[in-house]
Amino acid sequence: MRFAKMHGQGNDFIVAGGRDIVTEDLHGLSVRACDRHRGIGADGLIVIEESGTCDFRMRIFNPDGSEPEMCGNGIRCAAKFFLERTAPERIRDVNRMAVSVETLAGARNITADCRDGVVGEMTVNMGVPKLTPKEIPVIVESDRAVGITFEAAGHKVTATCVSMGNPHAVIFVEQDPFGMDISELGPAVENHPLFPRRTNVEFVKVAGPGDLIMRVWERGAGETLACGTGACATLAAAVLNGFSGRSAVVHLAGGDLNIEWRESGEVFMTGTASIVFDGVYDESD
């Protein structure tokens, strides 16, 4: 399998074209390839496929083999891979390029800055946050899951739940989230019975009305350096709780993302993606 190792704000992925993958067991391939000791090592495997409705289709698989609906950092990596590696003629003489991506969460549109055939900063229309418990999903009685409380790993947790095509439980904390021990609390919230499809978990400190510090425990991957959908869910949750205006810089362990929840209802995420190296993965040994 020919692949590119890529990352968005430190959230790293193995990215490959569907035609370069010989196995049909993409779930098992992700488990093996994402292993940081016996495989390539990554937070996920991204497969670029043909689409009948968009420029391409993105499938993403977690290190545990599960297939999430959407990934904000992954979609930027996928767009850069698609434009630079499979359609370089489209960005040869342009400064900006629009690309559409089919995902399990629906179509997503990206505007990419281009220079000399290289994709730089990208802005992704991440869609409208889903706020009703049934859509997220989370099992609560209220119309919105804002400030719900429950017990996890011996702690009383207060969370605001949002779906950005995948579920998130945003927990606002007073302390620096990077000084917390989340090794038990993260998986306890991820797998809590309130979340029938499990959930991503964000621990967030409000540093200011436009500054949010976020640490993430990702569903099926554990702690990662960044989560794009999580950054979008974090801003939405901050707005719902009156902690922030409709735009903010979300500071993650791997770097910053600029997030804006526009009056139209859609959330836009701006960030970059990087190709680290190219390689060939051979499982025959």
N, C-alpha and C positions, 0 to 999 in steps of 0.2 A: 504494500500500500504506500503510494507516494502521499506525502502530507507536508503541511507547513505548521510549525509550532508558532502560535501567536498569543498575544495577550492584549487585553483592554484594561488599563489601570491595574495591572498585576493579576487580573483574573485570566488564567491561562488555558488555552485550548489546543487540541489537535484538530486541524482543519483539513478535510480531504474532499475531493470530488467523488460523487457516487460511482462513477465509472472506474475509479482507481481502487475500489474496495471489492474484493473477490468473495467475501463471506456475506451471507444474508443475515447472519446473527449479529446485528449491530449492537444489541444490548450486551452480549458477551464480549464483543470486540472492545466496547468501551471499558468494561471492567478490566480487561487485560492491558489495553494500551494506556489507560490512565494511571495504572499502578506506578508509583514513583520509584519503586525498587526493581521491579521486574519488567516494566514496560517503558513507554516514553515518559509518562508522567504528565498529568494535567488535571484541571478542574472539570474537564468535559471533552467529549468528542463531538465535533460539528461536521455534518455531512451536507455537501452542496449538491442538490438534485435539480433536474428540470422541473419547471412549473407550467401548467396550462393557463394560469391567470396572472402571474407576476414574472419578473425577470429571472428569478430562481426561487427554489424552495430550500429552506433551512430546517434540518432536523438536528436536535442536540440531545446527547445522552450523558447522564451523570456518571461519576465513577462507580456508583453502585448498580449501573445498568438501567436505571429508570429514565424515562423520556419526559422531561418537563415541557410545558406548553410554549415557553418563551424565555429568552435570555437577552438582557439589554447589552451587556458587554460582548456577548457572543455574536449578536446580530451585526455589530460594527466590524468585528473580525471577519464575519462571513461576507459582508459587503466589500471590504477591502480585498479579500481573497478573490471574490468573483470578478471585480473590476480589473485588478492588476494581473491576475493569473489566467483567467478564462476569457476576458473581454477587454484586453488592453487597448484595442483600437478605439474604444468608446471614450477613453480619457486622454488620448494622445494630444489633442489640440483644444481642450476645454478647461475652463477654470472651475466650473461647478457641474456636477452630474447628479441627476435624480435616478434612484433605483428602487424598485419595489420588491418586497420579500414576502413569500408565503410562509407562514408559521402555523403551528397548531392553535395559536391564539388569534389567528386571522392575519390579514395582510398588513404589513408595516412599510411605510415610505421613508426613505432616507435621502437627505441632500448632502453630498460629499464635496468638499473642497479638493481640487486637483491641481497639481503643478508638475509639469514635465512627466506626465504619466504616473505620478505617485499620488495616492489618496492620503489626504491629511485629516483635518478635523471633520467630523460628521455630526449632523443633527438628525435625530430619529424621532418621527412622530410615533410615540408609544401608545397612542390611543387614549380612550376615556377610562379612567379608573372605575372599577366596579366596586360598589360600596354596600350593596345589600348582602346579608349573610348567605342567602342561597347561591348567589353568583360567586362568592369568594372561593370556596364555601367554608362557613364556620357555623357551628350549631349554637345559636343564641336566639332569644325570643324577640329582640328589638328590631327596628327597621334598619338600623345601622350598627355596626360593631365598633363603636367608638368608646374607648375607656372601659372595656369589659374586664372583669377580674376573675382569676381562677388560680388554683394551686398547681405548681409544677416544681419538682425536685425540692420540695420542702419550702418553697418560697411563694408568697402571694404576688402574683403578676398582674399588672394592668397593661392591656394592649389595645391598640387600634388596628383593625384588620382591613386590608385593602387588597384587591386583585388587580394586577397589571397584566392580566392574561395568565398569571400564576399567583398563588396565594402568599400573602405576607402578613405577619404579626409584628407590628412596630411597637417596641417598648421604650418609652422615654425614661431616661435615668438622669439623676443629678450629678453623678460622678463621671469621670472620664471612662467611657466604655472600654477603652483598651487597657485599663487597670483592673477590669473585672475578670473573674474566673467564670467563663461560660461553658466549660467543658461538660458540665452536667445539665445546666439550665438550658443551653441551646438545644440539645437533642430531646430534652424533656418537653419543651414547648413544640418543637418540630413534630413530635409523635403524639401530642396530646389528643385525647379522644374528641375534643372540640373540633378538630380539623380532620375531616374524613379523607382528605387527600394529602395529609400532612401539610406543613407550611414552612416557608422561609421565615427566619426570625431576625429582626433588626434591633440592635441596642443603640439608642440615639440620645446624644446630649445636645440640647439647644444652646449653641454658643452665641447666638444673636439672631435677629429676625431673618437674616439672609445667610446664616452659617449654621450648618448641621453636621455634627460629627457622628459618623455611623460605623458600627462594627456589625458584621453579618455572619450568621450561621445559616448556610444554604441547605435546603432540602435535598437529600441524596448526595451531598458533597462535603458537608461539614463546614468549618470556618474557611472562608476564602478572603482574598485581599480586596475584593470589590464585588458588587452586584448591581447591575444597571437597573433592573426592574425594582430591586430593593431601594435604590436611591429615589426612584420615582414614587414608590409607595410611601417612602419616608416623608417626602415633601407633601404629598397628599394628606398624610396623617397629621403632619405639623399644621397644615392649614385648617383641617377639621377641628383641631384642638385649640386653635388660636395662637399657636406658637410661632408662626412664620407668615410672611407674605407669600404671594403666588410664585415667586422665583427665589432660588437659593443656590449656593454652592454647597454641595454635599461632599464632605471630606472623608475619604475612605483610606484604609491602610495602604492601598496601592496608588492613590492619587485622587484628584478631584474630578467631579462631574458637575456640570451646570444643568440644573433642572428648572423647568418653567411649566406651571400649570395654567394654561391660558384660559381666558374667559369663555372661549369656545368649548371648553370641557376637556380638551386634549392635553396630554402631558408631552413635552418635548425634552429630549435628553441630548446634550452636546458633549462629545468627547472624542478621543482618538483610538486607534488600534495599531499594533505593531507586529511585524513579522520578525520572529527571532531567528529561525533557521528553517531550512528545508531538509527533508530526509526520506528514507525508505524504511518502512517497518515490515520486518519479515518474521512471521510466527513459526516458520518451518522448523526452527531449532528447538 
